[in-house]
Amino acid sequence: MAMLMFSKCLRKTDIEKRLSFPTMALRYLPCFKEGQHKVEFKVRDEEGRVWTFHCSTRRVGKYMKPVLSEGWCRFVCLRNLKIGDKVEFYKEEEKYHVRVKRPVVVFGAVMGDAPIS
């Protein structure tokens, strides 16, 4: 059964630079090697396409502040993501999955969201 790692409604920085996400989601990712602040992992989207992301954390400071940087901007561009879209990251056994949803707006009101293909 797939476990939701985190979900996020995308903001401007998430679209233009990197995706920040809650520190608690780090426990689901592959382990960082000792002294390292970056780890690579592969994620499969709803269409079956595999993406490679790099998660990095701050080298110093009280808070780790994890972000997806390398690979993320390519994903945003090729999936045509926009501010307000929602991403959901899941882990199932040792495999990672991502789903993308776009808000459904009817007469100016958000009625839910729908998968983006």
C-alpha positions as CSV (number, residue, x, y, z in Angstrom):
1,M,0.0,0.0,0.0
2,A,1.3,3.4,-1.0
3,M,2.2,5.8,1.9
4,L,1.7,9.6,1.3
5,M,5.1,11.2,2.0
6,F,3.8,14.8,1.5
7,S,1.6,16.9,-0.7
8,K,2.0,20.5,-1.6
9,C,0.1,23.2,-3.5
10,L,2.8,24.8,-5.7
11,R,3.8,28.4,-5.2
12,K,6.0,30.6,-7.4
13,T,9.3,29.5,-6.0
14,D,8.3,25.8,-6.4
15,I,7.6,26.5,-10.1
16,E,10.6,28.7,-10.9
17,K,13.4,27.3,-8.7
18,R,13.0,24.3,-6.4
19,L,10.4,22.4,-4.4
20,S,10.7,22.8,-0.6
21,F,8.9,20.2,1.5
22,P,8.4,19.3,5.2
23,T,11.4,17.9,7.0
24,M,9.4,15.0,8.3
25,A,9.1,13.6,4.8
26,L,12.9,13.0,4.8
27,R,12.4,9.8,6.7
28,Y,10.8,8.2,3.6
29,L,13.7,9.0,1.3
30,P,16.9,7.0,0.8
31,C,19.4,7.5,3.5
32,F,21.9,10.3,3.1
33,K,25.5,9.0,3.2
34,E,27.4,10.2,6.3
35,G,28.5,13.8,5.9
36,Q,26.4,14.2,2.7
37,H,23.6,16.7,2.2
38,K,22.2,15.4,-1.1
39,V,20.6,12.2,-2.2
40,E,19.3,11.0,-5.6
41,F,16.1,9.0,-6.0
42,K,13.8,8.0,-8.9
43,V,10.1,8.8,-9.0
44,R,7.4,7.3,-11.4
45,D,4.6,9.6,-12.4
46,E,1.0,8.6,-13.3
47,E,2.0,8.0,-16.9
48,G,4.7,5.6,-16.0
49,R,7.6,8.0,-16.8
50,V,10.5,7.9,-14.4
51,W,12.1,11.1,-13.2
52,T,15.3,11.5,-11.2
53,F,15.3,14.1,-8.4
54,H,18.0,15.2,-6.1
55,C,17.0,16.1,-2.5
56,S,19.3,18.4,-0.7
57,T,19.3,19.9,2.8
58,R,21.1,22.8,4.4
59,R,24.7,22.1,5.4
60,V,24.5,24.2,8.5
61,G,21.8,25.6,10.7
62,K,19.1,24.4,13.0
63,Y,16.6,23.4,10.3
64,M,17.4,21.0,7.5
65,K,14.9,22.6,5.0
66,P,14.8,19.9,2.4
67,V,14.3,20.8,-1.3
68,L,14.1,19.1,-4.6
69,S,16.4,20.9,-7.0
70,E,18.1,18.9,-9.7
71,G,15.5,17.3,-12.0
72,W,12.7,19.2,-10.4
73,C,12.7,22.2,-12.9
74,R,12.7,19.8,-15.8
75,F,9.7,18.0,-14.4
76,V,7.9,21.3,-13.9
77,C,8.6,22.4,-17.5
78,L,7.7,19.1,-19.2
79,R,4.6,18.5,-17.1
80,N,3.6,22.2,-17.7
81,L,3.0,22.8,-14.0
82,K,1.5,26.0,-12.8
83,I,1.1,27.9,-9.5
84,G,-1.8,26.3,-7.6
85,D,-1.2,22.8,-9.0
86,K,-0.9,20.2,-6.3
87,V,1.9,17.5,-6.1
88,E,1.6,14.4,-4.0
89,F,4.6,12.2,-3.4
90,Y,4.1,8.5,-2.3
91,K,6.3,5.7,-1.3
92,E,5.3,2.1,-1.9
93,E,7.9,-0.4,-0.6
94,E,11.1,1.0,-2.0
95,K,9.5,2.8,-5.0
96,Y,8.5,6.4,-5.2
97,H,5.5,7.9,-7.1
98,V,4.3,11.4,-7.8
99,R,0.8,12.6,-8.8
100,V,0.0,16.0,-10.1
101,K,-3.4,17.6,-9.8
102,R,-4.8,20.9,-11.1
103,P,-7.6,22.8,-9.4
104,V,-11.0,22.6,-11.1
105,V,-12.5,26.1,-11.1
106,V,-16.1,26.7,-11.9
107,F,-17.4,30.3,-12.0
108,G,-14.4,31.4,-9.9
109,A,-14.8,28.8,-7.2
110,V,-12.5,25.8,-6.7
111,M,-14.6,22.7,-6.9
112,G,-11.8,20.1,-6.4
113,D,-8.9,19.0,-8.4
114,A,-8.2,16.7,-11.4
115,P,-5.2,14.8,-12.6
116,I,-2.9,16.4,-15.2
117,S,-1.8,14.3,-18.1
